[in-house]
Amino acid sequence: MEKLVREERAQGTLEYALVFSAFLAMVLALGALWHAGEVGTLGALAERAAPRSLGGTGPLDFALF
């Protein structure tokens, strides 16, 4: 009986470690996105990804995109 209780406790610890690491990864990813937006990296990526909407006829390009 004691072995069964010990195994259940180990399973709970493992589940806690997995959930905690997933939550920590999400928090770090959100922090990285926040920092990239603050520095201007996200704006630069958006400008590079949509060159047609930034020049030429403007609104027409944007509507056709």
SEDOGU-106161 format. One line per 2 residues: number of its first residue (from 1); their letters; for each residue x, y, z of C-alpha. Coordinates in pm, 1 decimal, always signed. Last residue first. Example, Ala and Ser with C-alpha at 12.3 -4.5 7.8 and 13.67 -1.06 7.14 Angstrom:
REM residues 2
2 = SA = +1367.0:-106.0:+714.0 | +1230.0:-450.0:+780.0
END
This chain:
REM residues 65
65 = FL = -431.4:+4240.0:-5080.3 | -670.6:+4407.2:-5321.7
63 = AF = -803.9:+4645.0:-5056.7 | -452.9:+4731.6:-4935.6
61 = DL = -327.1:+4795.5:-5285.5 | -625.4:+5022.8:-5349.0
59 = PG = -568.1:+5200.7:-5018.2 | -200.7:+5270.0:-5097.3
57 = TG = -171.9:+5346.3:-5470.4 | +201.0:+5292.6:-5485.0
55 = GL = +365.0:+5222.3:-5154.9 | +305.9:+5073.7:-4812.9
53 = SR = +42.0:+4815.4:-4902.1 | +267.8:+4635.6:-5149.1
51 = PA = +554.6:+4597.3:-4899.9 | +350.9:+4386.7:-4658.5
49 = AR = +588.2:+4141.1:-4487.9 | +878.7:+4386.2:-4452.4
47 = EA = +661.9:+4650.6:-4290.2 | +508.3:+4392.9:-4056.2
45 = LA = +852.9:+4262.7:-3959.6 | +973.1:+4616.9:-3888.1
43 = GL = +669.3:+4682.8:-3672.7 | +726.1:+4360.6:-3478.6
41 = TG = +1091.3:+4450.1:-3419.8 | +1006.0:+4791.2:-3282.5
39 = VE = +1176.9:+4771.2:-2942.6 | +848.0:+4766.2:-2751.5
37 = GA = +685.6:+4514.3:-2982.0 | +982.2:+4278.5:-2957.9
35 = HW = +984.2:+4320.1:-2578.8 | +614.4:+4235.1:-2552.0
33 = LA = +660.7:+3933.5:-2780.8 | +952.2:+3811.2:-2566.7
31 = GL = +748.3:+3857.4:-2250.8 | +459.2:+3664.9:-2402.9
29 = AL = +699.2:+3383.7:-2491.6 | +844.3:+3384.7:-2138.4
27 = VM = +497.8:+3363.0:-1982.8 | +398.5:+3078.8:-2215.6
25 = AL = +720.1:+2886.4:-2140.8 | +663.3:+2932.8:-1765.9
23 = FA = +311.1:+2791.8:-1799.7 | +441.2:+2487.5:-1988.0
21 = SF = +717.2:+2435.2:-1728.7 | +467.4:+2462.9:-1442.1
19 = VL = +227.2:+2217.8:-1604.2 | +504.3:+1963.0:-1659.4
17 = AY = +649.3:+2003.6:-1308.8 | +305.0:+1972.7:-1148.1
15 = EL = +233.2:+1657.9:-1348.9 | +564.9:+1508.4:-1239.0
13 = TG = +499.5:+1591.8:-874.0 | +151.2:+1441.7:-893.0
11 = QA = +291.1:+1123.4:-1048.7 | +552.0:+1097.7:-773.7
9 = RE = +280.2:+1128.2:-508.2 | +79.1:+857.7:-679.7
7 = ER = +384.3:+630.2:-688.7 | +452.0:+687.7:-317.0
5 = VL = +91.3:+607.5:-228.8 | +108.9:+282.9:-428.8
3 = KE = +438.8:+183.4:-263.6 | +285.0:+238.8:+82.2
1 = M = +0.0:+0.0:+0.0
END
